[in-house]
Amino acid sequence: MTENKLSIEKLKNLQWKIMQDVSASALIPLMRIGDELGLFIVLGKQGPCTESEFSNFAKIDQRYAKEWLLAMCAAGYISHSDEVSKFYMSEEQKAVFSFEESSAFMLGAFDILSGNIHNIEKVKKAFKTGKGVNYDDSHPCIFSGTARFFRPSYSLNLIKKWIPAIPDVERKLKNGCNFADIGCGFGISSMMIADAFQNSKIFGFDMHKPSIEIAIKDAKKQNLNNAKFEVADAESYCGKYDVITFFDCLHDMGDPLAASKYAFNHLNEDGTLILIEPSASDSPKENFNTIGQMYYSFSTMGCIPTSKSQKKGLALGAQAGPKKLIKILQESGFSKCEIVKKNATNMIITAKK
């Protein structure tokens, strides 16, 4: 390398981008600590308060409290009075960090990031062998983080925007139908559908037993008698359904074509398949942005290793793009495959039997 050939402006821009990314990454352990110790909840409920008052409310050491508070202020995640003597959270900050049920809540993303860090050695080994990492072997933060990460978007969009964009499905759900949610995880999406459309029978399936156990428990708490959950993968569930969904999970599967064909065979006549997938362009270059950086990174640590651990191991990745996904559906026998809704993070694809 000859340093006199370097563009100083480009070099500085790259270095500043790295500093921004390092600064953001440095928050990961602090966010997990703040989440697990309930610090955001305490400040959201108690503030404005001094560092001493905050440490007393939170029952933590004052010196650690001060440094954590200052780091959060520097990030813009909490606020402070002009003389930095009192700390508080704006209503927007509370919505994002303090209230789990908020449609703006975003702490789940840090669960996933933390889980990915814990999984480094397993994924590093997979880099060398070309094999995968069994989904069951992922760090627990991955499972809880995935549920918490998707819940806000689903609560904001699923019932109010995405389902209404598919009129025949909305009609069937209102009248009463059999609905299967494949790869349901903690059952977040299944329970939202069950609560909104109580004439319908909602079935959630996932291959991860601990996740299904949590879904069963939560459905019971919510008295959702029309929601049932079972341990099953994308090629072992039973029954016939009017609607089958894959919510942010088809790209994780080792053989998405086989999973789609299986779904085709388990749909009633005139049944509908719904895919919710990360928004992505078919051209990788068009995904070179903030959302693309996040999804390609999540995909490297989670989606690809999970897919490669299963039969075939196609490893579509989180940024597969609509052409690949629609081609798989068409090869499975589906018709009228189309994107019916799209936003910055998700696209909804439907297909008819």
DAJO-V308790 format. One record per pair of residues at least 6 apart in sequence whose ideal C-beta (glycine too) atoms are under 7 Angstrom apart, sorted by the first residue. I is the first residue (numbers start at 1). J is the second residue. Records with the same first field share a line. If there is no record, write none. Layout:
I = J / J
This chain:
27 = 75
28 = 110 / 113 / 114
30 = 68 / 71
31 = 107 / 110
32 = 110 / 114
34 = 40 / 68
35 = 107 / 110
37 = 58 / 60
39 = 58 / 68
40 = 97 / 98
41 = 98
42 = 57 / 58
43 = 54 / 78 / 87 / 88 / 89
44 = 89 / 94 / 98
46 = 57
47 = 87 / 88 / 89
48 = 81 / 86 / 87 / 88
49 = 57 / 86 / 87
50 = 85 / 86
51 = 62 / 65 / 66 / 69
52 = 62
54 = 65 / 69 / 87
55 = 61 / 62 / 65
58 = 65
69 = 78 / 87
72 = 78
73 = 80
77 = 93 / 97
78 = 87 / 89 / 93
79 = 88 / 89 / 90 / 93
80 = 86 / 87
89 = 98
95 = 102 / 104
96 = 104 / 105 / 106
97 = 107
99 = 105
102 = 152
103 = 152 / 155 / 156
104 = 152
105 = 152
106 = 152
107 = 148
108 = 145 / 148 / 149
109 = 149
111 = 141 / 144 / 145 / 148
112 = 141 / 142 / 145 / 146 / 149 / 298
114 = 141
115 = 138 / 139 / 141 / 142 / 145
116 = 301 / 302
118 = 139 / 141
119 = 133 / 138 / 139 / 301
122 = 133 / 137
123 = 133 / 301 / 305
126 = 132 / 133 / 305 / 308
131 = 308
132 = 305 / 306 / 307 / 308 / 309 / 310 / 313
133 = 305 / 306 / 309
134 = 309
135 = 208 / 306 / 309
136 = 208
142 = 302
143 = 185 / 208 / 211
146 = 185
147 = 185 / 186 / 188
150 = 188 / 248
151 = 188
153 = 345 / 346
154 = 188 / 189 / 192
155 = 192
158 = 189 / 192
159 = 192 / 196
161 = 341
162 = 341 / 348
163 = 169 / 170 / 173
164 = 170
165 = 340 / 341 / 348
166 = 272 / 274 / 340 / 350
168 = 272
169 = 243 / 272 / 274
172 = 242 / 243
173 = 179 / 197 / 200
174 = 197 / 199
175 = 199
176 = 199 / 200
177 = 200 / 242 / 243
178 = 201 / 239 / 240 / 241 / 242
179 = 193 / 200 / 201 / 202 / 203 / 241 / 242 / 243
180 = 203 / 205 / 237 / 241 / 244
181 = 189 / 190 / 202 / 203 / 204 / 245 / 247
182 = 205 / 234 / 244 / 245 / 246 / 249 / 263
183 = 206 / 234 / 246 / 247 / 249
184 = 190 / 204 / 205 / 206 / 215
185 = 206 / 211
186 = 211 / 214 / 215
187 = 204 / 215 / 218 / 219 / 229
189 = 247
190 = 202 / 204 / 215 / 227
191 = 218 / 219 / 222 / 224 / 227
193 = 202
194 = 202 / 224 / 226 / 227
195 = 222 / 224
198 = 226
200 = 226
201 = 226
202 = 226 / 227
203 = 228 / 239
204 = 215 / 227 / 229
205 = 230 / 232 / 237
206 = 212 / 231
207 = 231 / 232 / 233
209 = 231
212 = 229 / 230 / 231
215 = 229
216 = 229
219 = 227 / 229
230 = 237
234 = 253 / 259 / 262
235 = 258 / 259 / 262
239 = 266
240 = 266 / 268
241 = 266 / 267 / 268 / 271
242 = 268 / 271
243 = 271 / 272 / 274
244 = 263 / 266 / 267 / 271 / 273
245 = 274
246 = 275
247 = 276
248 = 276 / 277
250 = 256 / 259 / 275 / 277
251 = 277 / 303 / 316 / 317 / 318 / 320
252 = 303 / 306 / 307
253 = 259 / 307 / 310
254 = 307 / 310 / 311 / 312 / 313 / 314
255 = 310 / 311 / 312 / 314
256 = 314 / 316 / 328
257 = 328 / 331 / 332
260 = 328 / 329 / 332
261 = 332 / 333
263 = 273
264 = 332 / 333 / 334 / 353
267 = 273 / 353
269 = 353
270 = 353
271 = 353
272 = 350 / 352
273 = 329 / 334 / 350 / 351
274 = 348 / 350
275 = 325 / 349
276 = 346 / 348
277 = 325 / 347 / 349
278 = 295 / 318 / 319 / 345 / 346
279 = 342 / 343 / 344 / 345 / 346 / 347
280 = 287 / 319 / 320 / 321
281 = 287 / 321
282 = 321 / 322 / 323
287 = 319
291 = 344 / 345
292 = 319
295 = 318 / 319
296 = 319
298 = 318
299 = 317 / 318 / 319
303 = 317 / 318
304 = 315 / 317
307 = 313 / 314 / 315 / 316
308 = 315
316 = 324
322 = 339 / 347 / 349
325 = 349
326 = 337 / 349
329 = 337 / 351
330 = 337
334 = 351 / 352 / 353
335 = 352
336 = 351 / 352
337 = 349 / 351
338 = 349 / 350
339 = 347 / 348 / 349
340 = 348 / 350
341 = 348
